[in-house]
Amino acid sequence: MKNKILAFVSGTKPGRIDWKLLIFLLLFLNFKLIIKLAAIVVIYLLRADLRFGFRIKNPRLPLFYLLVIFIGLVNWFVSGLIGNFNYSLVMAMGILCWILCILAVHQVKLSVEKNDTVTIHRTLLVFFIINIIISLAVYASIVWETGAINAYRYQGNYQKYFIGTGDYIKGLTFDTSTTNAVLNAIGVIYFLYREKYGLVIISMAVLLMTGSNLTNFLLVCTLIFVFLFQSNKDQKTLILVCFLMLITFLVKVSPQNNQYVTTAFQKVFGIQSHDKVNAKADIPITQKPDSVLTGDEQKQKFAQLYLDSINAALAKKNRKTLPGPLAAMGYMQRPLIPGDSIHTPAFQHRHDTNAIEKKLLQFVDTVSVAEIVTTSVITKTRLPGKLIAFQQTFRYLKEHPGKLATGTGIGNFSSKLAFRATAMNVTGSYPARFAYINNDFRVNHLDLYAYYFAGKDDYHSVVNSPNSTYDQLLGEYGLAGLLGFLWLYIGFFVKKVSRHTAAIPLILLMLGVFFIEYWFEHLSVVIVFELLLFLNIKEITDQKIETA
């Protein structure tokens, strides 16, 4: 009854799709900034409402967004950079990003307020299904191109796909595959609590297709919590099915990912298999990976494999007679046509410098980076780049205690904007004449990024990227920004959501996800997270009204 009354007041029918919200989500999550801006303009033309409800007591939206804008302005005034036009432009772009966050979260809050819960759930269902369809369509195109059902084992075309197949599964955002991975991880939890078990399986499958090992790990941790504390018998079964899917993917579908995870784990904890060490000398050169061979050894391996493939092809060309009556009639066995050998160059990874690496290398030659951490940190530690980045931040704040309270300022230490403002045009285009690089950023995270991503392909991984929301908040907004995030953002939702729904697992998942990227600056997965939590809060309110 409550939903029908609300639908009458808002002019919508219960159970319908909120097309304004759906179109807004589809446009706003696109990776291009211009499309995000268009989404904001369109939604405010369709639903012009600027009553944000920021107040100290019982705020309608998280006050965290106002806090970081205030901290950024304070740092701008005290830094002495007001007269620096290039930095002032960076500052304006940083403030604009936070304003876009406010405008977006306000609209999803309005959608929840103006619609019944069934309408929002159906809108979310369509949103996730569209993302799934696009992801599966991309994989189908890869299968069509390669002719291999399992592209994760296909080594042709210079290993264009193979272990990196997941990088192409970007979903409706057309951003990185990590963004798609996080969206599907959210979908797994959402559909698990909605008891739409078929969509749980499909969302999990698409998540695995992205090949995001770090997101897989975070989801596994979250599902273990759900299994132990917040699940019924059917949900426990589905969680076990998800775990089985993950194991199957790592062992059967893409064993290279399994080897990658194992190697990373061994590197971090200094574990080395004695059997592998002892057997290393006995392994034929043709079975050793190229990464452990010298240049001459790689040539020797290639020559030997090539000769072996020729001998094998010649052996197969010898036709053998068929036994029995067919042989007596003069029929011969159909000759075998040898296929392409996986040892030929087309099946080996080509260590060419791609367009992004060329831009980065050109930038490194122009700006003095990739010198400091190369000799002083990376060669002396087993930690991945992301953890080294946190070490850099902690060391910097220890050496500059005056920056501990409010950080270095927007775009000065660790953010997507800091990378973009360099004008190296790797994380987004930026006019070179307005380029800005703070020295604290240059000798820390920029140097770290240049070392890993201008180097060999093995280093190009999320775990080596310095990108992290926590690093951004601590480095550029100080303890005030980080504590404000925990209290005024996470705390804002924790105090209002139900403890026995998908809300708490979603919060736990996102607390881990915020380690992966500068998600607020991406203007993507955070808005879906906020929409789901506002929806949960509305459901709690509706239940209280119905029971009153």
N, C-alpha and C positions, 0 to 999 in steps of 0.2 A: 504493500500500500504506500509506504514511504517513497519507493522508487517512482510510482505512478504520479504522486503529487509533485515530486521534484521534476519529473519529465514534463508535466503540464506547465510548471512555472518557467522552466528553461526552454520550452518549445521543442523538445526532442522526444522521441518515442523510446521506451525502455528496450534495451537489447539491440539497438541500432549501432552503427559505427560512427564515431566522431570523425568525419572526414577532414575537418579542419586540423585536428590533432594529428591524424595519420599523415596528411600531406606535410605538415610542419616537421614531423619526425623524419620523414624520408628526405626532406630537403636539408634540414639542419644537421643531420648526421653525415651529409656528403663531405668529403675531405676538402673541397675547395671553399676558401673563405668567402668568395663572392656569392656562392650559393647559400651559405649560411646567413649572410647578411640579407639576401633576398628572402629567405625563409622568415627572418624576423620582421622585415617590412611587410610581407604578405599577411602574416598572422595578426599583426597589429592593425592593419587595414581592415581585416575581417572581424577582429575582436579588439577594438580600441578600449583598453582599460589600463590605467596607470596607478591603480590603488594597490601598491605593493604591500602595505601593512607592516612596515618596519617599525617596531616599537620595542622598548626595553622589556616590558612585561608581556609575556605570551605573544611573541612575534609571529607573524604569518609565514615569513620566509626566514631562512637562516641568516643571522646577523654577521656571520663569518664573511660574507661577500663585502659588506660595508667596511669591516675591520681591515681587510687586506688592501682595499682602496685607500683607506685612511693612512695605513702604515706606508704604503707606496708614496703618497703625497708628502708625508713627514720626511721620509728619506730623501726625497727630491729636494726639499727646501734646505735640509741641513748638509747635504752632500756638496753644495757649491756648484752643482751641474745645471742650475736653472738657465744660465747663459749659454750652455752648450746646446746648439740647435739639434745636432744629430741625436744626442741623448734625450732631449725633450721630445723628439719624434718617437723614440723607443718608449719613453714614459707614456705618451699619449696612446700608443698601441697597446701597451700593457693595461692601462685603465679601461680602454675600449673592450678588451677581452673579458675583464671582470664584469663590465656593464652588460655585455652579451650574455654572460652566465645568468645575471639577474633577470634580464628580459626573458630568457628562455625558461627559467624555473618558474617565473611568474605565470607564463602561459600554460605550462603543464598543470600548475596548481589551479588555474582557472578552469581548465578542462575537467579536472577531478571535481571541482566545486559545482560546475554547471551540468554535469551528467550523472546518471545513475552508475553504479559500479559495474553492472552488466555491460553497459555500453563501453566503458573503458577497457574491460577485460576483452571484449570482442575486438576492439581496436588494436590492442596489444597482440592478440592472436594473429590478426592479419599482418601486422608489422613483422612479427617473427617468421611467419610463413613466407612472406616476400623475401626476407633475408635468406631463408633456407633455399628457396627456389633459385635465387641468383647464385648462391654458392654451389649448388648442385649443377646448375647450367654451366658454370665456369669449369667445373671438373669434367663434365661431359665433353666440353670442347677440347680439353686436354687429351681425353681418351680418343676423341676423333682424330686429333693431330698426330698422336703417337701410335695409335693402334694397339695400345696396351691398356687392359682393364685396370691393372694396378700400376699407375704412373709412378708410384713411390719406389718401384724397383726398376723402372725403365731408365737405362743408362745411355740411350742414344741421344743424338743431337747435342753431343758434348755435355751430357748430363745437365741439360737445361732444366729438367724437372727433378727426377730422382729424389734425393733427400730434401730438396728445396721446393717440391711441388706445393706444399702448404702455403708458401709465400704468395701464390697466385690466387688463393681462395680468400678474397677480400670482402665478399658480401656486398650489401647494398651501400655501404659507406664508400667503397672504392679506396679506402684508406689502407693501412697496413693489415696484414692477416692477423696480427695481434689484436687489433680492434674487433675484428670479426670473432676471434676466439673468445674475447671477454663477453661480447654480446650473447654468444651461444652458451657460455658458462652461466650467465644470468638466466638464459632461457631454460637450462636444465633445472635449476632450482625453482624457477617460477612455475614451470609445468609440473614438476614433482609435487608441489603443494596444491596445484590446481587439479591433480589426479588425472592429467592428460598424458598417460604413460607412453603412448605412441610418439608424441612430440618430444618427450624426454629422450627417447632413443634416437630420434632424428637429430635433435639438437646436439646430443653427445657425439653422434657420428660426424656432424659438420665441425664441431669443435676439434675432434681428432684429425680431421682432414686439414685443418689449418697448420698442424704440426707445431703448435705452441706448447712446448714442454713446460714452461714456467706457469702458464695458465692452467694446464692439466694438473700440475702439482697443487696449485692453490685450490682448485675445485675439489680435488681428492681430499685435502685437509678439511674443507667445508663439509663435504658429504660424510666424512667420518664423524664430525660433530652432529650432523643431522641423524645419522644412523644410531648414535649412542643416546641422544637426548630428545629428538623431536620427530620421530617417525613411527608409523604403524607397520604392520607386517608387510603390506603390499609395497610401501615405500622402501622398506629395507631390502626387499627383493629387487626392486628397480635399481637401488644403489649398488647392489652386488653385480647386477647386469652391467651397469656402467663401468665398474672396476674391471669386469671381465672383458669388456670392449676395449678398454685402455690397454690391458695386457696383450690382447690379441693384436691390436694395432702395432704395438712396439715389437712384438716377437715375430709376427707373420707378415703384416702389411708393410711396415717400414722399419726393419731391423736396424737400419742405419741410425734412426732416431734413438733407438735403445742403446746402441753403442755410444752415441754422442752423450746421452745422459750419464751412462756409466763412466765414460772417460772424464766428464766434467766433475762428477762426484769424487772420483779417485784423485783428480788433480787438486781439488779444494782440500781434501782431507789427507793428502799425501799417501794414498794407498796404491800399492803396485803389486800385481799378481806375480808371485815367484815362479809359477809355471811358465808364464809368458816370458819372463826374463831368461829362464834357463833354456827355453825352446827357441828363443829368438834366432840363435845362430843356425839352427837346423831348418828354418823355414826357407824354402826355395825363393829365389829372388822374384819369381813370377807371382808369388802369393803375398809379397810384402806391399803395403800401401805406398803410393808415391811420396807421401809426406815424410817418410823415414829414409828415403833414398837420396843419394847425391845425384847431381846432374848426370854423371857418367853411368851410374847404376840405373837411372831411369831409362837412358838410351839402351842399355844392355837388356833391361826388362822388356822394353818395347820390341826390340829386334827378336828376342827369343819367343815372345808371344806371337809375333807376326809369322815366324817360321813354323811354329806349332800349328797355327790356324791353317796355313797353306797345306801342311802335311795331312791334317785332318780332312780338309776339303778334297784332296786328291784320293784319300782312302775311300771316301764316301762315293766318289764317282765310279768306282769299280762295281759294275752291276753283277748281281748274283742270280743264278737260275732259281726258279721256284720249284719246290719239291712236288712229287706226285704227277698226276695226269697233265697238269698245265705245263710242266717242263717237257713232257713228251710231245706236246703239241707245238713246242717252240716258243712259248711265252716266256718272257723274261721279267724279272722284278722291276717295278717302276723305279727309274733312277732317282736318287735323292738329290735335290738341289740345295747345295749348302747355303745357309743363311748368313747374315752378317755376323762376323766374329765380334764379341764384346771387347776383344783386345785391340781392335783397330782404333785409330785416333778419334773417330766420331763417337766412341763410347767412353772416352776418357775426359775427365774434367779439364776444361781449357782455362788456364790461369791468365785470361786476358784482362786488361784494365777496362772496366765498363765506364759508361758516361759519368755516373756519379763519382766513381773513384778518380776519374780524370779531373773533374771539377775540384774534388777535395785535394788532390795532389798539387794541382795548380795553385790552390789557395795556400797550401802548406809552404810552397816555394815563395809565395808573396809575403806571408805573415810568419813570423818566427814562432812556430809551434812544433809539436811532436819532437821536442828535444829534452824536456825536463823529466817527465815521468818515464820516458824510455830507458834512461840510464839509472834513475834513482829509485824507482818504485817497482815497475812491472817485472823487471828481471830478477827481483829479489823476493817475489811473493807468488803464491799459488792462487790467490784470490781472483775472482772474475772482475772485470772492469767496473761493474756497478757497485761492488763493495769497496773497490779502491776509491771510487768517487765519494762515497760517504766518508772514507778516511780523510780525503782531501778537505771536505767540508768541516769535519771536526777539528782537523789540524789548523785550518784557517781561522776558525772562530777562537781556538785556543790562543793563537798568536795575535789575534785582533779582538780582545774582549769587548771593545767598544761597539763591535758589530753584533754581539751576542743577542742583544735585546730586540732589535728591529731589522737585523740583516744588512746586506750591502745595497739593497734597492732593486727595483724592478729591472730585469734584463742585465744585471751586473755580475751574476755568478752562476746560476743554474736554472735555465728555463728554455723552452722552445723558442721564445722570443730572443733570448741571448744568442742562440745559434743562428736564427734567421737574420738578425741585425748584422751579422758578419758579412752578409752579401756573398757568401760562398755558394748560395743557391742550391743547397742540398736538402734543406728542410723547408724550402719555400723560397720563392723569389723575393728579392729585396734590391732596391736601387743602390748601385755601388757608390754613388756620390754621397749617400746618406749613411754609409756603413758606420757602425759603432762597435768597438770591442773594448770592454773594460779589462784592464790588465789582470785583475783578480780572476776573471773568467778565462783569460788567455792562458795563464800559467797553470790552471787547474783542469777544469772539465773540458775545455776546448782542446787542450794539449792531449788529454786522455782519449778523447773521441778521435782525434786525428791519428793517434798511434794505432788504435784498433781498426778503424774503418778505412784507413789509407793503406793498411797492410794486407796480408794474405786473406783469402776468403774465409778461412777457418775462424778468423777473429770476428767476422761480421755476425754478431748475435745480440739478442736483447740483453743477455746477461753481461755483455761487455759495454753496453750503452750506459752513460751516466744519467740518463733520463729517469726521474723519479719525482713524484709530487712532494714527497717528504723532503727530499733534497732541495727542491725549489723553495718550499716554505721556510725551511731552516736557513738556507743560504741567503735568500733575498728578502725574507720577512722576519727572520730571527725566531727566538723563542715565542715572541708574541704571536707570530703568524702560525707556528706549529701548534701551540697550545690553544689558540683561537680556533683552529681547525678541529681539534679534538673536542673542545667544549661547545663551541657555537655552531658547529656543523654536524659532526657525528653525534654529539650529545643532544642536539636539537631533535634528531630523529629517534634516538634510543629512548628518550623520555616519553615519546608519543606512540610508538608502534607497539603491536601486540607481541608478547614474548613467545607465543606458540604458533607463529605463522612463518612465512618465508622471509619476513623482514629481517630477523636477526641473522639467519644464514647469509642473506644478501649483504648485510653490513659487514659480516666477517669476511666474505669473499672480497668485497671492495677494499677493505682495509689492507688486504694483501695486494690487490690489483694496483693500488696507488703507489706501490713500490716499482711498478713496471714503466710507467710513462708520466709525462706532464699532462694528466688527463683533463684538468680544468681548461688548459689551453687548447686541447684537441676539440673541445666543444662537441663531444659525441656520447660516449657511454655513460657519462655522469648524469646526463639528462634523463636517460632511460632508468637509471638507478633511482633518481629522485622521483620520477613518475610512479614507480612501483611502491615506494615508501609512502608517498602522499595518498596513493590508493589504499594502502593498508590502514593508514590513519582514518581515512573516510569510512572504511568498513567497520572499524572499531566504534566510531561515532554513531553510525547507523544502528549498530547492535544495541548501543546504550539507549538510543531513542526508542527502538522497538520494544525493549524490555522495560522502559519507564512507564 
